[in-house]
Each structure stands twice: as structure tokens, then as C-alpha cells.
Amino acid sequence: MKGYVLGEVDVKDPAAYEEYRKNVLATIEKFGGRFLVRGGRSEGLEGAAPAGRLVVLEFPSYEQAANWYRSPEYAPLIRMRQNASKGRLILVEGA
């Protein structure tokens, strides 16, 4: 089954976040992942409205998604993203 990383990101420092954006794709692709959603227009239909931008990453498997997040390649980018934004990431197995 495929693995997905769902992100809700409220950017606080756009310049620093842009540096993150420039570097993250190579790490995602190394683990077979790709963006399905990367920002764009959104609205809350039920419950609280999204806080900032939404991101959906698809990986070949749950394990590949977890390996990407825990990889040494992504580790410095985690800190970069957290310094530039607030939010949450969720790892989920999907069909």
C-alpha cells in the first residue's frame, strides 16, 4: 500500500521557507515520493479551516514515506521547516 505524508503548514518566515522548498524535492524523489498537493487554494468544508498551506506527498509505501522523514538527507530540512513555519505532518497508509 502507498504511504502518504499530509502536511498543514503555516509559514511564518517566507524567505527561510523558500530555502526549504528549494531543497526538499530532491529528498522526496530519492525515496520514490512525489507531490500530489503543494499549496494552492483550499477551504474548510467542515470543522476548522486549514491553517496555512496544505501538502500531500505520495510514496510507494508507508515504509518509504517513514524512511524519507527519518532520513539523514531530510533531517536538516526538518529544522529549517520548523524554524520557518508552524504546522503538523501526518503519516498515513493508503490505497
Secondary structure, DSSP 4 states (H G I P E B T S, - for coil): -EEEEEEEEEES-HHHHHHHHHHHHHHHHHTT-EEEEES-----SSSSPP-SEEEEEEESSHHHHHHHHTSTTTHHHHHHHHHHEEEEEEEEEE-
